[in-house]
Amino acid sequence: MTTLAPAKTQLPQVTHARNPGMALDLDWVASVQANTSAIERRAASLGGRRSVKKDYQAAWLCKAVSLIDLTTLSGDDTWGRVERLCAKARQPVSPWVLEKLGMTGLTVGAVCVYHDMVETAVRALEGTSIPVAAVSTGFPAGLSPFHLRIAEIGESVRAGAKEIDIVISRRHVLTQNWQALYDEMREMREACGDAHVKAILATGELGTLRNVARASLVCMMAGADFIKTSTGKEPVNATLPVSLVMIRAIRDYQDRTGIKVGYKPAGGIAKAKDALLYLSLLKDELGHPWLQPDLFRFGASSLLGDIERQLEHHLTGHYSAANRHAMG
């Protein structure tokens, strides 16, 4: 297989080369294993070993805000809701809170919407560096005809999406058809052009952590700029054990190729304390370069509201009502 050519255009926050992909290495894929009990022990130990308090916690929570893909993916989405979400993306935390923290100018990492809302989001974010991400390729199941999934990517890119969150065909992983997964992912990557592509693995439907590890590696070989846990629509979404597996796959890929690939946990991350656990895991395993929007995102919406409440509590000693922090 030929190596994918790297795109020339980068997102505003990107400071490293995009993942150009590589030829499918089935020997490497077959060698990947996952020690489930060890992975689960490592993940379970994280909360007791990593804790930040007071000003340090506030700083980490502000960092988490900058890494959020602020998302609305509901069947009852309206243009007005998306416009309000984009206003929240521009000003995610109350100005008085940010002023007291010395964090003025803070925004989220991106706004993520269905294709039909891309143009609305692009207009609402005009004048900012906040990119619009579109879920695509028959999201969330990924079972529409393949040519329509490819066409959907093109439509979203033309509408102004700078990031495309695609869903893989889970059956390729469950049947161990790595060539089919690679070919599918490569064609989707090419259809994205200059837009960055996040490959959603839907890890809750892949059966085993070994499948998660192998699927992560194949998608990166095919040129994924990010690998992402979930659509948020599965019964089980992002978890710390799954994150550890995917993060270590990213580390192995960089060790082998020198290329940095991003990571996005999505679904079920609703509390500030959970965000801190994911950030500490990421820092432990991959280091500081991944604590930036070009290499890490949270797929979330309600998470931002809880972070706001924690920041206000840090400054006032009191928790505000959750309804004071609506997303849209």
N, C-alpha and C positions, 0 to 999 in steps of 0.2 A: 504494500500500500504506500501511496505517496504521502509525504509530510505536508500538512496544511501550511499555507503561506500566512505569516502574521499580518494582521490588518495594520494600517498606518495610523488611523485615527484612534485616540484614546479618550476615555472619560476625563472630566476635569481633575478628579482626584487621583488618577492613576499615575504612578511614578515608575512602574516596572513594565517589562515587555509582556504582551499577552501570551497566553499559552498557544503555541503553534500546533501542538499535537505531535504525534509520532506514529510510526508503523505499529500495528497491533502485535504485541509480544505475548503469544499464548503461553509460552513457558513461564514467563514472569507471572501472568495471571494465575496459572495452575499452582504456582508455588505459594500463593498467598493463603495464609491460614488465620484463624482467630480463636484465641483461647478465651472462651466465653466467661468462665469462672474468674479468671484473672482480670479480665476487662471489667466485669461487674464489681469486683473488689476494689479496683483502682477508682472507679467512678463513685462508689459508695463512700470512700474515704475522703473525698474532696472537700465536703462541707466542714468536716472537723479539722482539716489542716489549713484551710484558706479562709481567712476572715479579715475584713477591713472595717474600720470604725471611723466615725466622726468626719473630719475634713477629708480624709483619704477615701472614705466611702462615697462622699458627695462627689469627689473628683471622678471616681470610677463610674458613678451613675451618669454623670455628664458625658463621659466617654461612651457609655452604652447608648445614650440618646443619639449621638452622632453616627451610630452604627445600625440604626433601625431602618428597615424598609417599611415605612408606614403603609399599611395595607387595608384595602377594602375589597373583598371578593364575595359579595352577596348578590343573590338574585334580585334583590330590591334596590340595588345601587341606583342612584339618580345623579344627574349632572350637578345638582346643588350639593349633594353629599360629598362628591369628589372635590368640588371647589372648596368646601369647608375643610376637608381633609388636607388639601394642599395649603390652605391658610395655616393649619396646625403644623404642617411640615416646615413652613417658613419660620414660625414662632412656636416651637414645641413646648417651651416652658415659659411661665409668666415672666415678663421683663424685670419685675422687681426682684424675683428670685435670682435670675441670672446676673443682675447688677450686683447684688450682695455677694454672689459667689465669684464675681470677676470673670464671668463666662459669656459675655455679650457676643452676639453673632452666631450662637449655636443653632444648627439646623439638623434635621435627620439625614440619613444616608441616601434615601430615595423614596419615591412614592410608587406603590405597586397596585395596579388595577387590571381589570379585564380590558380586552382590546377596544371595546366600544367606548371606553372612557379615556383612551390615551390622548386624543386631541384636546379634550377638556382639561386634563391634567397638565399637558404641555403648556397650554395658554395660561393656566392658573399659576404655573411656576416660572413664567417668563421673567427674565431678569435675575434669576438665581442660578446657582450651579447644581441644583438638585435634579438628578436625572429621573426620568419616568421609566419604570419597569412594567412590562406587560407579561401576564401569564399567557401561555400559548400552547399550541399543538394538542388541542382537544382537552385542555385542562378541565377537571383534574384526572380523568381516567386515562387519557391519551389513547383512546381507541377509535378515533375517527379515521377515515381513509388517509393514508400517508401523504398523498399529494395535497390534500386539504390542510394537513398540519403544516406542511412546508409553505403553502400559500398564506396561511395565517401568520406565520413568522414575517413574511414579506410585507403583509398589510400593516402589521404593527410597527415595523421599522419605518415604513413610508409615512406613518402617522406621527412619527417623532419619538418613538420609544428608543432609549439608549441602552436598555438592558432587556433581555428576553429570558423569562423563566420557562423552560421547556420541561415536559414530563417524558420520561423514557417509557418504553414498552416493558412492563414488569415481566411479561412472559419470556422475554429473551434471557432474563436473569434466572428465572425459575427453571428454565429448560437448559441452562448453561450454554446458550447459543451466543457466545461472546462476539463472534464475527458479525452477527446480525445487529447486536447492540452497538458495536463500533461503527458499522456502516451507517446505521440510523443516526447516531450522534454526530458523526462527521458531516452528514448531509445537512443536518439542522444547524450545525456550526457554520457551515458555508452560507446557508440561507440568511444567517444573522448579519453577515457582512461586518460592518464596523461596530455594530451593537454587541455588547458583551453577552455571553450566554451562560445562564445558570442551569445546570442539569439537575432536575428534581428526581431523586431516586425512589421516593415513596417507601422509605425503609421499613415502615410498619407492615408492608406487604411482601417483603423479600424473603421472609422465612428464617434466615440465619444471619449472624454477624459476619460469617465468612462470605456469604453472598453480598452483603453490604460492602465489604472490603474489596471484593473483586469487581463489583459494578462501579465503585468509585474509581478504581484504577483504569478500567476500560474507558469510562467517560473522559477521564483526563487524557488518556492516550489519543482520544478522538478530538481533543481540542477544547474541552469545556473550560471556561474561565473561572467558574465557581462550581462546586458540587453542593447540593442542597438536600436536606433530609427529607422534606415532606411537602405535600400540597397544603397541609392543614386540614384536609378533609378526611384523612384516614382515621380509623379508631385509635391508632397509636402513632404519634408524631415524633417530634424531636425528643431524644433522651440523652443522658450523659454517656451511657455505654456506646450507643450508636455514634455519638459525636467523637468519642475517643477513637473508634475504629476509622472514621472518615478523616479525622485530623492526622492520624498516623499514616494513612494512605497518602495524604497530601505531602507529609514529610518525606516519605519514601520516594515519591515522584520527584520532589525537588532534589533529593540526594542523587537520584539517577540522571536527571535531565538538567538541573540548574534552574528550572522554571517554577515560579511561585503560582499556586492555584488558590483561589479564595474558597471560603467556607460559609455556608448559611444554614443555621438551624432554624426551623420554622414550625409553628404549631405547638400550642401548649405552654409557651414561655410567656407567662402573664404577670409574674411577680419580680420586683427589683432584685430580691435575694437570689432568684434563679438566674437572672442575667449575670450577676456577679460570679456565680459558680461557672457559667460557661466562659466568661472572660478569664477567670483564673486558670481553667483547664487549657484554654488557648495559649495563654502566656507561658504556662509550664511546658507545653508540648511544641509550640512553634516559635515562641518569642515575640518581641515587640513589633516586628514588621507586620504581623497579622492583626495588630490592634488598631487598624486603620480601615476606613470605608472601602478602600480598593481591594481588601482581602478578607473582610469579615462583615457580615450583616446578620441582624436578627430579623426574621420574618414575623412581624407582630403588629398589633394595634393597641390592645388593652395594656400591654407592658408599659407604654409611655405614660399612661394615666397613673399607674402605681409608682413609677419613678418620680413623677411630679409630686405626688403625695409624700414620698420619702424625703425629697429635697426640701419641701416646705416644713416638714417635721424637723429636719436638721436645723433650720433657721429659727423656728418659732417654738419648738417643743410640743406642737399640737398637730394632729392629723386633720386635714380638711376632708369634707365629704367627697366620695368618689364622683358624684354627679357634677362637681365643679371642674372636672377635667375631661369633658366629652371630646371625642375624636372628630366628630363632624356633625 
